[in-house]
Every structure is written in structure tokens, then in C-alpha cells.
Amino acid sequence: MPNAITAATVAAAAATVLLVGTAPRAHAFGTVGHLAEHERITRAALGCASGGGADCFEPRSLDQVAGKKGTFGAVGSPDNPLTGEILTSAAHCDNADYVDGPDYRPQDRQRATAALIECVDHARARVRAGLRRAADLLDRDGRIKPGEVSLKPSLFPPRPNGDCTFNRVSGRAKCNVIEEFGRALHAVQDFYSHSNWADQAAAGPVGVHNPPGGRQGGVSPLFALFGAEPTGANVPGWLTTGCFDAQSAITGERAGCTDGGRTRLKHAWINKDHGVIDPRTGVTSCTEGGKNVCTARGQVQDNFSRAVRLAIDDTRRQWHDFAAAVRQAYPGRGDRIICALTHDDPTTTCH
């Protein structure tokens, strides 16, 4: 398992984040920053304006899942320092680092695989929690509970703009379900950025500073969240993510991620977190204002584009599978539950 992180170092990292006013820019696809990669991936995947399918999200409901300017949304909530998940490895698919060969000694394949399976298990637990909480959207007669789905402003309880508050505190049923689903999406999307599943190595020797690429063209079967639970045997030997710990967060990855004096494969050397994404089409670019905004790994060939494309594809898969699970778990009511989650005024439009 990854090195233990003390409460003091977590608090220090969170305090640093609060001072700068955003989640660590090196840690994940962005959330509240101007590039907002998590938001744009989610919008491209699930929005009705983006061709999100029959169960697409209308604008205000999509805002809750994806976030909007100045907000984390459900998908970005693990990057909110107030939720306590910034340094939770499983929430971001971090610390499953391993490079095949005798030169990589910080942790073995077994420990790396266990960390990756923890990330999958985290996402599986979140979608199942959302599935359970979906029952709260309807009353015993199968009718939508107006107070549990409203996104309208109110004086009491105080909701100035009507938006959900994703802080791990139970609220409206619609918000509770979306929060659980969004937390799962965060891990799934981060997997494609933080791992070598779809990317390729840069030119030159392959090793800890330049890990091999997997160049996979489809979504990972590991994240079939309503399917059979994966085991270590399902994890390819070449698959790796990067190390990210409290010292990494505090120092911008100038320090941290050492084990017995041996440097681990750092998140900075493998992530493809940053770049420009069109929130309607998912089309990507590394150029903004004449500057290259992608990470070093993201600049290699089409690595950033591949990470984003698979994150979009898997976000769609996750919503398709979640909606199917709702319909199976709540026969005769599932369609109304999905409508209540995706429509902005479901008491009027969902019958």
C-alpha cells in the first residue's frame, strides 16, 4: 500500500490549497480553473447539447454534475479541499506506480496493483451508493418528491441559487445521487490522465522518468463498475499510474514520493491533466493564447487527446450503466428516477 499520510501533512496540504484558492493544478484534470478539464469532459459526454443520448442532462442538472464557473460540481468535488479527498489515492487513481524491471524498487507490482484495485473499488462503491439513494427521489406511490429534486433558489433552507452543495453532507435526494455518481466519475476520468493506459512514451529510453505507454484504444474493462469485481489478474503488468503524496501537493512535486530514499514514478512524469477541451464536441488542443498548456507527457504525440477521448467515452459508459442499473433495481419507477436526475423541472416534465 502507499506510504501512510499523516493528518498533519494532509491538513498542511489542504491549507496550502485553500490559500491559493484552487485544487493542486498538478494533481488531476482541472476543476475550478479556467481550463476546467473535468467539467468539460463531463459536459461533452452527458450534455443534451453534446449529443448525450436519450438520457442526456438538461442545462441546470448538467451544471450539478459537471460544475460551472467557480464551482467544483459533483465530478470535481474530490478536488475540493473541504471534502477531504484531495490526497485520497483511490479517489484519483494515484500511487499505483510501477515500472517493470529490476531497477524499480520503491514498490513491487503487487502493491501497485492493489492501489489500482482500490481506485476501482472506490468507484464501484460510489455508484452503488448512488443507486441506493436513488430510491429517495420518489414517494411510496412512485411520485417524484418536489422538495427532493428542486434546483430553485430558496430562503429556507438557504439556497441562494438553488445549486447542490457537494460536501458529503446529505441534502436533497437528487443532489445526493449526483454527488455519489460524480465522485465515481472523477476516479474514472483521472485514470485515463494519470495512467499509461492509452498513451505512449516519449522518444528515448523507457524507464521511471519515461514509463512505457499502453496505447489502448478503448475504455478499460477494469471500470465496468456494475460488472464482476476485478482482481489483480485483470491488471496488465505494464499498467501504471503516478505517485502523488502530501509533500508533492505542498511542494508542487519538487519533493515527495520517495520510499527508502528511492524516487517513485511521479505523477508529474505521467499525467496528461491539462489542455483545452471543447465542452460540446470534446475536441482538444494543447494551445491556448499561443502557449502550449499541456503537460510534458500530454505533449507527446496525441497523448492528451487520447486521454480525453477515453475519459469522455467512459463517462458515457458509466452513465449508461448507471441508468440501466436504476431501471433494473426499480422496475416501473426507473424511468421516472432517471428523468428526475436529468431534467431541470422534473415535477413538470417527468410523468
N, C-alpha and C positions, 0 to 999 in steps of 0.2 A: 504494500500500500504506500501512497505518497507520504512523505515526511509529515508528521503532525504539525499543525499550525496553532500556535497558542492564541488564547483570547486576546492577549495584549497586542500581538502583531496584527491580528485581524482588526482590532479597534484602531490601531495606528494607520493601517491601510485605508480603512473607511474614513477616518478623519482627513486623510490626505485627499481622498476623492471629494469629500464634502467641500473642502477648501477650494478646489479647482472647479467645482460645480458640475462635474460630469463623471461618468464611469471611465475607468482607465482606457485610454484610446488604444493601447496595445493589446488589450485583453480579449476583444471579441468584435464580431461585426458590430458597427456602431448603433447607438440607440438615440440619445437626445442630441447628438452632434449634427452638424449641417449635412453630413453625408447620410446619416441615419440608415445604415445598410439593413439592419433587422426590419425596420419599418417598411422600407421599400421592397424588400424581398417578400414580405407578407402581403403587402398591397398588390404586388404583381401576381401573386399566387391566388389570392382569395377574393379580390375586389370584383364586383359586378362590372365595373368599367374596364377591367383587365381580362374579361372572359373567364371568370372564376367558376362557371358552370351553373347548374340549376340551383345549387345550394350556396351561391355566392353571397357575400356580405354587402349590405347596403351601407352608404357612407358613414353614418354615425356609429353603427355597430362595428364597422371596419376600423374606425378610429380607436375603439376599445381594444381590439385585438392587436393592431399594428402600432398604435400610438400616433401622435401627431406632433407638430412643432412644440417643443418644450415639455413633452410628456414621454414616459417610457412605454406606455401601453402594456398589455399583458405579455407580449413576446419580449419586451425589453426589461421587464421587471426584475429578472435575476441580476441585471447590471445596476439596479438601484441600490445604493449603499444602505438604505433603510430596511431592506428586506433580508439582509444577512446572507446573501448568496453570491456575492462578488467573488469570494475565494473558496466557494464550494466546488471542488473539481468536477463532481458529477453533473453540476448544472451547466457546465461549459465544455464537457468532454476534454478536460485538461489532464495532464500528468499520466498519460498512457504512453510515455516516451520510451522508445527502444529502437536501436539500430542493430541489425543482425551482424554478428561477428564478435571476435574476442576483444576488440578494442572498446566496446561499450560495456562499462561495468557499473554505472550508478544503479541500475535496476535491471532485472532479467525479464525475459519475455513473459513469464508467468505473472509478475507483478504488473507489467504494463497491460496485459490482457485483463487482469482483474479490475484495473482502473477504468478501462473502456467498458467492460460489462456493467460497472457501477453507473456509468453515464446512461447506458441503455435502460437499466433497471429504474433509474430516476425518471426517465421519460415515460416508461411503462406505468409507473406508479401515478404519475400526474394525470395521464389520460384516463386511467381507471377512476381516479378521484373525481375528475370532471364528469365521467359517466354516471357515477353515483349521485352527484349533486344535481344532475340534470332533472331528476325527479321533482325537485323543489320548484320548478317553473310552473307546474300545473297543480290545480287543486284535486281533491279526491274524485271529482266528476270529470276530470280531464280538461278543465278550462284553464286558460292562461291566467295567472295571478298578476293583475296590473301592477301592483307595487313591486313585484319581483323582476319586472322587465323594463320599467320606465327608465328612459335616459333624459327625462325632462328636468330642468332646474327645480329646486325646491328649497323652501326656507327651513322646513323641519321634516326629516333630518336635513342639516345644511348641505346642499349640493348646488353651489353657485352656477355651474354649467351642466350639471347632470351626469358628468362623466363618472365612470367607475374609478375607485381608488384601489390600486393593486398593492396592498401592504400586508398580505397574509392574514388580514382580519376579515371574518365573514361579513358579507354585506348582502346586496341584492343577489338573488339566485343567478340571474344572467351574468353578473359580474363574477360570481364565484366560479361558474363553469368556464367562462372565458379565461379567467386567471389560471386555472389548472391547465387548460389546453395551451395557453401561451407559454407557460413555463416549460412544457414538453417541447413546443416548437423551438424555443431558444436553444435547448440542447441539441436538437436535430440539426438546426441551421449551423450552429457552431461546429458540429462535427465536420462539415464539408470545408469550412475555413481552417479549422485547427488541425486537421489530419492531412495525410498524403493520399487519401482515397482516390481523388480524381486528378491530382496534379502531376507534374513531372519535375525532376531535379534540374538544377541549372547545369550548364556546361562545366566540365571539370570533375575532379574526384568526388565520389559519393561517400558521405560519412555523416558525422554528428552535425556539422555545420551545413551540410547539403544532403539531407536524407533522400533516399530513393523515392520516386513517385509511383503511385499505383495506376494512374491513367484509366481508372474505371469510368465507363460511360453511362452507367445507370445508378439509381439510388441504392443505398446499402441494404441488403436483406437483414442486417442486424437490427434495423429500426422498423421492422414490421411489428409495431407495438401491440397489436392485438393478436399476433401470431404466437407460435411456440417460443418460449423463452430461450434466447441463445446461450450457448456455453462457450468456454474457451476454444473448443474445437472449431467453432464457426468463425473465429478471428484469424484472418490471414497473418502469416508470420512476418510479413513486411509492413503491416499496418502500424502506424504510429501517430500520436499527437505530440504536442509540446508541453514542456514543464512551465508552470506558472504558479508562483507562491507569493507569500506576503511581501518578502523582500523584493521580488520582481515588481509588485504593484507599487511599492513605495519608491523604488529607485528607477522606474521606467525600464526595468530589465537590465540595468547596468550591473546589478548584483542579484544574488539569489540563485536558486536551482542548482545547488551543489550537494553532493552526497559523499561524505568522507573525503572532501577535497576534490572530488571528481565532478566536472561540469556535466550536467544533463543536457539533453537536446532541448533547447529553449523554445518557448512559444514564438519568440521573435524570429527564429530561423525557419519556421514552417508556416506561420499563419498567412492568410490571404484576406485579412479583415477589412481592408479599406479600398474604396474605389467608388465610382459614380454608377448608380443604378437608376434606370428609368422605372418609376413606380407603376407604370401602366404595362409596359412591354417586357420589362426585365432586361432590356439591352444594357450592356455595361461599357464602361470606358475607364481607363486609368488616368485620363487627362481632365483637369479642371483648371480653368484660367491659365492655360499654358503650362501648368505644372503637372508632373506625374505624382499622383496621390496614392498609388498602390504601394503595398509593402514590397520588399525585395523578392520574396517568394511569389507574390501575386504578379510581379512584372515578368516572370519567366513565361515565355510563350503566351498561352491563353489561360494561365492558371486561375486568375481572378474570375474570369468569365465562366470557367468550368465550375468553380466552387459555387458561384451564384446560381447558375442554371440548375445544378442538382439540388441546391437549397430550395429553390422555387418548386422544382418537381416534387421534392419530398414533403414540402409544406402542403401541397395539393393532395398528395397521398395521405398524409396524416388527417386532413380534414375529411376526405372521402371515407377513410376507415373509421374515423370517429362518428361521422353521421350514420354510417352503416351499423355501427355498434349500438348507437342510440335507438335506431329503428328496431333492432333485434331485441334489445333489452326492454323496450317499452312498446310492445305491439299495439297498434291502434292509436298510439299517442306520439310516437316518434316523429312523425312528420310535423306535428304541431310544435314539438320541442325544438326541432331544427329551425323551423320558421321563427320561433321566438328568439333564438340566438342570432339569426342573421338579419332580421327585419328591424327597422328603426322604430316602427309603431305597431308592434305585433298584436296588440289588443284590437286593432282596427283591421289589420291586413291578414292575420293568420286565423283560419277557420277550420 
